[in-house]
Amino acid sequence: MPMYIELVKYPDVFLRTKSNPVEFPLDDKTSRLIKYMYKAMYQNSGIGLAAIQVGYQKRMFVMDCSRSQTNEKVFINPEILEKSDETLRDNEGCLSAPGKTGDVRRHIRIILKYQNEKGEEEKKTFYNLEARCIQHEMDHLDGKLCIDYEKGNYSRDKHKSQTMVESDFRTKSDS
């Protein structure tokens, strides 16, 4: 029986915290966390998952947009360098907000700079679903959720008006 991984869920205020840069070389705990994040993503049938969603304030996320679940990749300390002018509005769901969706406008092409597990810097262009997924996960790293968007655009008021509750997840990053 695989162990069930508990995700941090809306309206937990922990999802509103900004994540901190990851230091290299990765320690064992962080390497284990990455494997744990893959497991949590697949277990919940997601295509992306940020560390904050499993209770860690680290600037990293995992992604696999393939149907076969064989294309897992981790993005550490990611930074979007360039975004296409063209955008697309679509409904987005989130593993941390089950049953809710946001109407979100995203860039259809982005250039992302990030580090891999060895700490090497990589730069890559992503399109369509992968680009959308990355922008969604990057929002998590800054404490934003797809349900904060209205008519395609990020709404500060919506973000503020959502009643969040004290976190059940003690910040694990420092323990």
Buried (B, 14 or more C-beta within 10 A) or exposed (E): EEEEBEBBBBBBBBBBBEBBEBEBEBEEEBEEBBEBBBBBBBBBEBBBBBBBBBBBBBBBBBBBBEEEEEEBBBBBBBEBEEBBEEBBEBEBBBBBBEEEBBBBBBBBBBBBBBBEBEEEEEEEEBEEBBBBBBBBBBBBBEBBBBBBBEEBEBBEEBBEEBEBEEBEBEEBBEE
